[in-house]
Every structure is written in structure tokens, then in C-alpha cells.
Amino acid sequence: MRRATALLLSGALVLASPSPAAAYLKFGLRLDSSAVDIRWGEQPIRYFITERDGPGASAGQLRDAVARAFATWQAVPSASVRAEFLGFTTAPPELSDGRTTFGFLDRPDLERVLGATSFLLDGSTGRILEVDVYFNTRFDWSVAPNGETGRIDLESVALHEIGHLLGLGHSAIGETELGATGGRRVLGSGAVMFPIALGPGTIADRVLQADDVAGISDLYGTTAHLSATGSITGRVTLDGQGVFGAHVVAFSPRSGALVGGFTLNAAGEFAIAGLEPGPYIVRVEPLDDADTATFLPGGVDLSFGASYFPRTVAAPRGGAATPIEIRVRRR
């Protein structure tokens, strides 16, 4: 008998202050002594749309926006993702009804949350059984091809939430600053999976970035992709001890691509996969560009300053580079 486990993502997409408009994290589940990625075991992913209109967008327009967003993920040549729309339903996008559902939902208690994704998992394997995605009717939505002033682009938010549906957590490839009211303003974003939206009127997040592509290819990579790309692994340490929750970024001087990862245990270990073969500059920084709970639960270490590994690191084709250690200093 399968054990069903409900999981509500803490990483909902939130709205930041408007700004002018460059690391993926996979969801995991601990089974006994090992950890497994949360992912779909069977495809196509079949889904429904709730028969409820939202402010500025009908249920039919939501269907079209979700279909376009799925098509963007499906178009990644290095990953194998397929989805199928099964029809409309009167059921709201709520957990445990046996259907993967997208829909508009009124959430006045979450006035800054644009949308969120919840899972029902097989607790014995980590396989996804059902996903529900809602778009908050507290916001005015747009499906205009070039965006619409003062309205949130529905396709952009759908693309982000479908990234969660597929098993991706939030990326930290982005820069923000604190505003006068305590919220954060996005200075630049290099991933659709960055947890803070660019703001009303923008459509830049309809396009996947290198970090998004690396993440989805890690989860659903084709055989050709896995044999053609490499990875960088290592540790981040402070005074000889591992650092939990550090953000590690690999930058390719040749292509300009940024792909990130995180240290996910007390030993400060990290792995960045899906890298095109070649040299990379590796940088580590504290996870301080958004609420740390949107990336990782628990006590993330923010006590150190940004640092670089002193040499370039070559990601080999079809394998992993020799593990490195990046020593950071307390600030």
C-alpha cells in the first residue's frame, strides 16, 4: 500500500516592488537513510483547469497560459517532459481530490503571494501523485502578448509554478535590495525559479534561463544530456567547519551562463550538475537575497562574506570535477 504524504511548498512566488528588468534547488524526501528527488514517475502529466475566472483572465485564458508554460518546459532539448490537458473541472485547486488542478483561488490571507503549488506524494518512493496550483485572485492578471501595465503576467507565474510542479525548488540567482517598507525590490533575476517576481507589466519570466534549464535537465535529463555534461562538487567551510545553506554559483566565462547550487548538509557539501564542459569560476555567498525559508528550512548560516575558489574549475564531459573546498571568512 502506498503511503500518501501531503507537502505544501514553502516557496510560493511573491510579489516584489517594481523594478527595471540573470540556483536551482530540487525538492527531496528522506526515505530511511537516503534522500530521493521528488519527481513524476509517469508521463504525460495529466491536469485539469478549474472553471472559475480570475481578475483579468478567464478560465479558458488560464488554460491557454498554462499550456504555453508547459510547452516552454517541454521545449528544453536536454530534458524529457510531457503534459496533457484533460479538461475543465468544478473542483478548486485543493489537495487530495485525485486530480492535478490549476485554478484561481481567493487567498486574502496571503496578500503578497501570487501563486503556490502543493503536492501529494507517494511516501515510499518520492513519486508525485497529484499537484495543485492556485493563482491568487487578490491580484489583477494579464494574458496580453506584450504584458499590461499594472497587471501580473499569468504565463510567467504559471511557468514558475510548473517548475515547482516538476520538482524544482527556488533558485537564488538574483539580486534584491530592501525597500523602505521592508519588502524586497528585484535588481536583477537570472532564473524563472527566483522566488520574487519582477513585478506588474513585465514578461521577461516567460523565458527559461541557464539555471532553470540545468535544474530540469538534472531531474528529467535525456541520456545524451547526462553523458555530455559535467558537474562540480565540493565543500564550503568556515574555520574548518561545514557551512549549511551557502549559495554556490558556477559562472562560465565562455557562455556567460550562471548555474547555482546550495550546501545542503552540516558538512557544507554541494553539487552543481548539468554543466556544459569547460572552465568555471566558482563563487560562494550567503543566502541573503530573500527570506531564507523560501529556499531552505532551518538555520541557514549568514555569518560569512562572499568568496571565490582561487582557480577556475573544469567541468568534465560526462563526469564530475575533482571535489574542491571553498574557505569563507566570518564577517
N, C-alpha and C positions, 0 to 999 in steps of 0.2 A: 504494500500500500504506500502511495506517495504521501509524503508529509508536505503540506502546503504552508508556506511561510509568507506572510504579508510584509512588504517592505515599502515604506514611503520615503522617497528621495528627500534628503535634506537640501539638496541642490536645486531648488526651484530657480527659475530665471527671474531676476528682479530688475526693476527699472531704476536707472541712474539719472542724474541730472543731464540735460542735453549737452552735447559736445561735438566739435568737428570730428569728422571721420577722415597688430602684425603679430599647459602640458596636460597632455591628455592623462586621464586617470580612469582606469577600468573599475567597475563595481565588482566586488568579490564577496564570497561567502566562505566561512571557515567550516570545513567538514572534518570532524575528528581532529587529526593532527596536520591536515593540509588545507590550503586555500585554493578555491576554484573561481574562475571567471564566471560572472553572470552573463549568460548569452542564450540565444534561441537555438534549440536543437533541431527544429524542423522549419522549413521554409517552403512556400512563401508565408510571410507573416500576414495573417488574415485579420482585418479590422473593420469596425463599424463607425458610423458618424451619428451622433445624437441629433434628432430632429428638433433643434432649438436654434433660433437665430441669435446672434450677438450684436452689440452696438457697432454698426458699420459693416457687418458681414453676415450673410445668411448661412444656413446650414449647408446649402449647396456650394457656396463660395468657400466655406471651410473644407468641404470635401476636395475641392479643386486645389486649394493651397496645400493640404496635406499630401495629395497625390504628387504635386510638383516637388515638395520637400523630400518625399520618399524617392522620387526619380533622381534627385541630386545625390543622395547617398548611394543609390543603385548604380550611378554612373561612374563611381570610383573604380577604375580598372583593376586595382590591386586587391579588391575585396569582393566577396560574393554575397550580395544582399538582395532579397526579393520580397515584394509585398503585394497584397491583393485586397482591394476594397470589396466587401461583401454586401453592403447596403446600409440603409438608414435604420435607426432603432429609436424607440421612445425612451429607452433606458439612459439615465445620465451617466457621465464618466466616473463611476464609482467602483470600488474594489469588489471582487468576488462574485460577479454575476456570470462568469464563464466566457466573457467576450472582451476582446481588446477594443476599447472605445475611445474616440476623440470627441470632445464636445465643449460647448460653452457652459460655464458654471459660475454662479454668483458667489464670490468669496469676499464679503466686506471686511472680514477679519484679517485679510491679507492684502492690504491696500497698496503694497509695493510689489507684489508677486504677479507677474504677467501670466505665468503658466507653470504647471508642475506635473510630474509623472510618478505614478505608483505602480508597484509590481506585485504579482502573485507568483511565487517561485516554488519549484519542487525542492523541498528542503534536503532531499537526499542526494541531489545531483547539481543543484545550482541552475538548472534549466528554467527558462522563463515560461510560465504557463499563461499568463494574462498580464496586460498592461492597460492602464487607463491614464489618459492625458486630458487635462482641462485647461481652458483659456479663460481667464478671469473677466467677467462682464463689468468689472469696475473700470475697465479701460475702453477707449474708443479704438476700434480696429480698422485696418485698411487692407484692401486687396488690389489697390491701384498699381499698375505695372511699374511706375516710377516712384512709388511712395506717395504719401499725402501728409502735408504739414499738420502737425498736432496729433497725428494718429499713429498707432503702433502697427508695424508691418506684420501681418498674420503669417505669411510664409516664412519669414525669418525666425519667428518664435517657434513655429512648427518644426523647422529644420533643427533647432536646438533641442526641442523636446524629443524628437525622433532619435537624436543622438543618444539621449538617455534611454529611450525605449530599446535601443540596440545594445545597451550595456555600457555606454561611456559615462563617466563622471565629468566633473568640471575641469576645464583647462585653466592654468594660471598664466598663460601667455597673454599678457595685457598689462597696462599701467593705469592706475587711477590716482585721484587725489581727494582728500577730504574736503567737502563743501562746508559752507558756513552753517548749515542746518544739521550737520553730522552725517549726511549721506555722502556717497562717493560719486565723483564725476569721472567718466571714462576719458582718458587722454589718448589711448590707442589700444586696439584689440587685435590680436593675431590668431584668433580661433573663434569659430562659431560657438564652441562649448565654453567660452568665458562666461562666468556666472552673472555678469552685469551687462544689460542691454545697452546698445549705443544710444537709444532714445527715439522719440517720435520722429517720423518723417524719413528715417534712413532705411535703406535696403541693402547695405553692404554685407549684412549677415545672411544673405541668400547664397553666398559663395563660400564653399569649404576652403580652409587654409591647410597648410602643410601639417600642422599638429592634429587637426581633425582627421585628415587622410591617414596619418600614421596610426592613430588610435583605432579607427575602424578596420584598417588592414591588419592590425595586431589581433583583433578579435575574429575577423572573418576572412583572413588573408588567403589568397589563392596560392597554390603550390609554387607557381612561378615567382610570386612576390616573395614568399618566405625564403626561397633559395637565392634570390637576387639581392636581398637587403641584409643589413647587419645591425648590430646593437652595441651599445656602450653600457657597461656596468661598473659598479664601484661602491664606495662608501663616502659619506660626509662625516667628518669628525670635528669635535671641538674639545680641546685639551685632552685628546686621546679617547674621548667617548663619542659614541654614535649620536647623531642628531636626528630626531624624529620630525617629519613634516617639512623638511627643507625642499625647496623648489630647484630642480636641476634642469638646465636648458642646454641643448646641443645646437650650435649655430654653424651652418655650412657656409664658409666664405665663398664657395663656388656658386651655389644656387641662391643663397640668402635665406634658406628655409630655417625656421625655428621649430624644434620639436622638444617637448619637455617631459619631465617625469618628476616623481616625488620619492623621498626616502620614507619607507612605509613600515619600518620596524625600529626597535631600540638600538640596533647595531648601525643604523644610518645607511642601510643598503638601498641602492636604486638600480633601475634598469630602464633604458630608453631603447625601444625596438623600432623596427620599420624604417631604418635609416638608409638612404642611398649610400653606397660605398664611397669612401673618401674621407678627407680630414675634417674634423670638427673642433670648434672652440667650445669648451665646456665651462659654464658659469653656474654658480650656486648662489641663491638668495633666500632671505626669509620670506615666508608666505604671508605678506602683509598688504596685498592689494585688494583685499575683500575680507569679509568675515571668514575666519579660518574654518568655521563649521560648514561652510558651503563646499569645502574641499575634503577635509578630514575631521572626524570627531576626536575629541580628547585634547590633551595638552600639547599643541604644536609649539616647537621651540622657535622663538623670535628674537633670541638674545644675541645673535651674531650678525656680522656685516657681510655684504656681498663679496664673493671671491671667485677667482678663476683657477682652473687647473693650469699649471705653468707651461704646459706644452699642448700642441694640438693632438687630438686622439683620432686615429684612423679606424673607422668602422669597416670591417672586412665584409666581403660579399658572402652571404650565407652563414655567418657566424658572429661571434662576439669578440670585441677587443679585449686585450688583457685588462683585468679589473684595475681601476685607479682609485686613489684616495685623495679627496679634496679636503684640505685642512682649512677651517674657517676660524676667525678670531672673534672673541667676545666684543661687543660694542657697548 
